[in-house]
Every structure is written in C-alpha cells, then in structure tokens.
Amino acid sequence: MERVLLQMRALHRLEPATNDHLAAARVALSVAVPSLLLLAAGRTDLIMYAVFGALTGMYGRSEAHQLRLRHQGQAAVVLLTGVTVGVFLSVNHLHSWWLVGVEAALAGVGSVFADRVRLKPNGPFFGILALGACASVPTVVPWQVAIFIAAGSAAFSMLVGFGGWFRRRSWQRGAVRAAPGVTPAGHRELLVHAARYILAVGAAGTAGVLTGSGHPHWAMAAAAVPLAGADLPSSVRRGVHRIVGTFLGLAVTAVVILPVPWSLAGLFPGGKAVVLALLVVLFQFTTELFMTRHYGLAMVSFTPVILLMTQLAHPIDPAVLILERGAETLVGALVGIAVVVAVRSAATRTPAALLGRAGVFRFPRRPRH
C-alpha cells in the first residue's frame, strides 16, 4: 500500500528546476529563427518542417559542448529520417495502412538506434511524430524544399547548442559519447524493446484506421510515449501524463483556434496565421521548460504546438481537429500502457515490479520524454 501511495504522489510531483530556462531558451531560439523567416516570407504553411528540424535542440541539454554536438547530430538523424519518410509518403499519396506499416517499422528501427546511442529524450518518439505529421498533410512545395527546411533548421539548432563554446571556449579533453558494448542479454532486451514499439505503434495505428480517424498517426505517437519509461511504474505515469496533459492542452488550443468571438482566432481574424506562428514558438519554450520536471505539464504546451502547426500546414475544422486529437491520444496511450504491461522480461513480472522493486524502489530523478 505504501508503494501504491508513492506512485500516486509521483503523478503530480514537480521535479526541482536545474537551469531548465537555459535549455528552453535554446530550443525556443532554434524554433523561432526559421519559423519567423518563413513567416516573413509568407509561408507559414512550411513552419511544420522547420519545427521538426529544430527539435534537434531538445537533445543533450546537460552535456558538454562537444558531446551535445554529437548527441544532437544523432538526434537529427532520427528527426530528419522521420521528415523524409513522411514527405515521401505524402508526395506519393501513401496513407492509411501504408502509414501504419511504415511508421511501425520505423519505430522499431528507431528504437534500436536510440537505445544503442543512448538518446535522451529516450526512444524514437519525435522521429515517428515527424513522420506521421509530415505524411498527413499535402506537400505543397517540391519534396527537396521541405527536407532542406528541416535540415537547415536542425543545423541551426545544433549551432545554437554549440554556441556557448564560442563564449567560454571550454572543451573537455578525452570526453566521448560512446555507447557501451551490448551483451547477448542486452541485445535480446534491445530487440524486445523494439518489438514493443512495433506492436504498440502498429496496434494503435490499426485502431485509428479502423475507426476512420483522419489522424491515426496521433494514436501511434501516443502509443510510443509509455515505452520510453525507465520501468513499468514510470511508463504508466507517462501514459497518464500524456492523456491528462493532452486534454488540458486541448482546452488551451480551443481558446486559440475555435471560430468564436472570445478566441484568439476571433480576436485577430486578419492576422490568424501570424498569431499561430508566434504561439508555436512560445508554447515550444514552455514545453521545454517543464519537459524534464513534469511530463504532463509539458504536454499542456506541446499539444498546442502540434495542433497549431497542423492548422498552419493544412487547415481543417478546428472542432474536428481537437476532437480527433483527444480521441487518438486516449486510444494510443492506453495501447502503449497495455503493451508495456503485457510484454515484459521475466524479471519484471513479479507483483513487486509492478510498483517498484522492494529495497531499490525509487523514482527517476528526471522524467524523460
């Protein structure tokens, strides 16, 4: 019972701040510059590609400059692969079951890569999110342009992340970012974890297609969230945070985009695109500000980021957008939790493991995404 109460308290615990504002400022700057350039060019519909490239800046936040540069380069591989595959599917009008199969496969491959190079945030989540988002909107420019925007944005975010070196000239001699060798047991766990991603993402996407959702990729992305947890309790917490944070974020989004007099869209009808573009930058800042302190709070901001980008790229009825986002997130997160509970190693199938191992029970110091 004591461990149950500890897990319940962990759901709303806010971790202490550790210079989160600096990492948030770096990410916000990485998003702001390419987004504002596109805004000035009158191409707010292309901001999505810039933002996904700029998410490279979320990685390696606490590492030394040369390690952060390498870390972000590895993250850029995941993000740009997602954008490229998504654009390919969009250009060739490959949706529905094609999207489910390709995204599930890439989730498995991305899981192996992310685990081998020790990406933090854990897992291939942002890569598969980019894939689904880019595949779900029409590509209104030559495919090379979309990829160039994402790649340029990723390169700029790496420059921002390395920028502090030019001021301090600090360099840790001998510091390397190398993944440890994988034992046979570790290799099996690597493959099992990849299988979890394939199963969860594929099952959530299948549910989205069968229910006729216009955005099954949101269910697939939500299903990947619990799999990044360090253990079963943290995985379940992440799933709960995803659901609750998303629904609160949908309320924030409604205040922005619903076509009613009291919304921001209603107050600034002539400058709607400008308002949405500026809010994407603002909400990305607050997302990173809370991402390692409380995942649920971060989702309150990250949900509007995704929906506002989607509206800029391919506007649809805001009420439908909000409703489908909520439904797909709920389904996807529950599928992800179910897969985490069902597909576990023998060592984690005891009742004690469900709530944290006795004697070594602890919460991760910094929740991961």
Secondary structure, 3 states (H helix, E strand, C coil): CHHHHHHHHHCCCCCCCCCHHHHHHHHHHHHHHHHHHHHHCCCHHHHHHHHHHHHHHHCCCCCCHHHHHHHHHHHHHHHHHHHHHHHHHHHCCCCCHHHHHHHHHHHHHHHHHHHHHCCCCCCCHHHHHHHHHHHHCCCCCCHHHHHHHHHHHHHHHHHHHHHHHHHHCCCCCCCCCCCCCCCHHHHHHHHHHHHHHHHHHHHHHHHHHHCCCCCHHHHHHHHHCHHHCCCHHHHHHHHHHHHHHHHHHHHHHHHHHCCCCCCHHHHCHHHHHHHHHHHHHHHHHHHHHHCCCCHHHHHHHHHHHHHHHHHHHCCCCHHHHHHHHHHHHHHHHHHHHHHHHHCCCHHHCCHHHHHCCCCCCCCCCCCCC
